[in-house]
Amino acid sequence: MNHNKKYQWHKVAENVDEIKFSDNDMAEIKVANKTFCIALHNNILTACTQKCPHAGGILSQGFLDAVGNIVCPLHRYKFSLQSGRNTSGEGYYLKTLPIEIREEGVFIGVEENNPLNWLK
């Protein structure tokens, strides 16, 4: 993740237990009038856009593989939730967002200089 980026931080929960994860360890969360996917794998929280960049599949309806990649429910494209890189070879890139657990709660960072165009 580029550390030169500036983020506007949005509180999404008081704590991790407050997030309503489905059986697949993923949840949808609304931030800045947009919906994101949050995943919990091996006690690590990650966040990304709601839709797969290939065909718009709702990622929270997919699953996490054994190494923690998110797998789209439509065509099984896999993405690293740390880098956004497509790990199944198709060449797509998933927009990921930083997520932090702080004393005050759970926060997602949205790029300040981004007009939210990519958050569809």
Secondary structure, DSSP 8 states (H G I E B T S, - for coil): --TT--EEEEEEESSGGGS---TTSEEEEEETTEEEEEEEETTEEEEEESB-TTT--BGGGSEE-TTS-EE-TTT--EE-TTT-BBSSSS--B--EE-EEEETTEEEEEEETT--STT--
